[in-house]
Amino acid sequence: MKRLAFKMKLKPGFKDEYIRRHKNIWPELKTLLAEKGVRNYTIYFDSETNCLFAIQNQEGEKSSQDLGDNPIVQKWWKHMSDIMVTNPDFSPVSIPLEEVFHMD
């Protein structure tokens, strides 16, 4: 199983809305991620920078970052685009992070 990490950026003042939307994450999106092997997906928020730091375990070759052609993912991106920094296709601007230490 691979561990992946990446960061995204939340627009200022939208932390509570981001949390609310994720508490109500669509069941079909959760199912899709699980079917594609995404496990232990956690997102952290840094209030000094408005950065979101995501960590996930991945079984198989693709991560959540590789599902952009799926209509459910595209709909979620559009749903979140008003509170996040996004690309022209509404996908969140996402920057991979290099793992430099891990301890079990």
C-alpha positions as CSV (number, residue, x, y, z in Angstrom):
1,M,0.0,0.0,0.0
2,K,1.3,3.4,-1.0
3,R,1.0,6.6,1.2
4,L,0.3,9.8,-0.7
5,A,0.2,13.4,0.5
6,F,-0.7,16.6,-1.2
7,K,-1.7,20.1,-0.4
8,M,-4.6,22.3,-1.6
9,K,-5.6,25.9,-0.8
10,L,-8.9,27.0,0.8
11,K,-10.1,30.5,0.1
12,P,-10.0,32.7,3.2
13,G,-13.0,32.5,5.6
14,F,-14.3,29.1,4.3
15,K,-13.0,26.7,6.9
16,D,-16.4,26.0,8.5
17,E,-18.1,25.6,5.1
18,Y,-15.3,23.2,4.0
19,I,-15.9,21.1,7.2
20,R,-19.6,21.2,6.7
21,R,-19.5,19.9,3.1
22,H,-17.1,17.1,4.1
23,K,-19.3,16.0,7.0
24,N,-22.0,15.6,4.3
25,I,-19.7,14.1,1.6
26,W,-21.8,12.4,-1.0
27,P,-22.2,8.6,-0.5
28,E,-21.5,8.0,-4.2
29,L,-18.1,9.8,-3.9
30,K,-17.1,7.8,-0.8
31,T,-18.1,4.6,-2.6
32,L,-16.0,5.6,-5.7
33,L,-12.9,6.4,-3.6
34,A,-13.2,3.1,-1.7
35,E,-13.7,1.1,-5.0
36,K,-10.6,2.8,-6.4
37,G,-8.5,1.7,-3.3
38,V,-8.3,5.0,-1.4
39,R,-8.0,4.2,2.3
40,N,-7.4,6.3,5.5
41,Y,-7.9,9.6,3.7
42,T,-7.3,12.5,6.1
43,I,-7.2,16.2,5.4
44,Y,-5.7,18.7,7.8
45,F,-6.1,22.5,7.8
46,D,-3.3,25.1,8.5
47,S,-5.0,28.3,9.6
48,E,-1.9,30.4,9.1
49,T,-1.8,29.7,5.4
50,N,-5.3,28.4,4.6
51,C,-3.6,25.3,3.2
52,L,-5.2,21.9,3.3
53,F,-2.9,18.9,3.7
54,A,-4.2,15.6,2.6
55,I,-2.9,12.1,3.3
56,Q,-4.2,8.9,2.0
57,N,-3.2,5.3,1.7
58,Q,-3.7,3.8,-1.8
59,E,-4.1,0.2,-2.9
60,G,-3.5,-0.2,-6.6
61,E,-2.0,2.2,-9.1
62,K,-4.4,5.2,-9.0
63,S,-5.0,7.7,-6.2
64,S,-7.9,10.1,-5.7
65,Q,-5.8,12.6,-7.8
66,D,-6.2,10.3,-10.8
67,L,-10.0,10.3,-10.9
68,G,-10.6,13.6,-12.7
69,D,-12.4,12.0,-15.7
70,N,-15.1,10.6,-13.4
71,P,-18.4,12.5,-13.6
72,I,-19.0,12.2,-9.8
73,V,-15.5,13.7,-9.1
74,Q,-16.1,16.5,-11.6
75,K,-19.4,17.3,-10.0
76,W,-17.7,17.4,-6.5
77,W,-15.0,19.7,-7.9
78,K,-17.6,22.1,-9.2
79,H,-19.5,22.0,-5.8
80,M,-16.2,22.9,-4.0
81,S,-14.9,25.4,-6.5
82,D,-16.5,28.4,-4.8
83,I,-14.4,27.9,-1.6
84,M,-11.2,26.5,-2.9
85,V,-8.4,27.6,-5.2
86,T,-9.0,25.7,-8.5
87,N,-7.8,25.1,-12.0
88,P,-10.0,26.1,-15.0
89,D,-11.6,22.7,-15.0
90,F,-12.7,23.3,-11.3
91,S,-10.2,20.7,-10.0
92,P,-8.5,21.9,-6.9
93,V,-5.0,23.1,-7.3
94,S,-3.1,20.2,-5.8
95,I,0.6,20.0,-5.1
96,P,2.1,16.6,-4.3
97,L,4.2,16.4,-1.2
98,E,7.4,14.4,-0.9
99,E,7.5,12.0,2.0
100,V,10.7,12.5,4.0
101,F,10.0,10.6,7.1
102,H,7.5,7.9,8.3
103,M,7.3,5.9,11.5
104,D,4.8,3.1,12.2
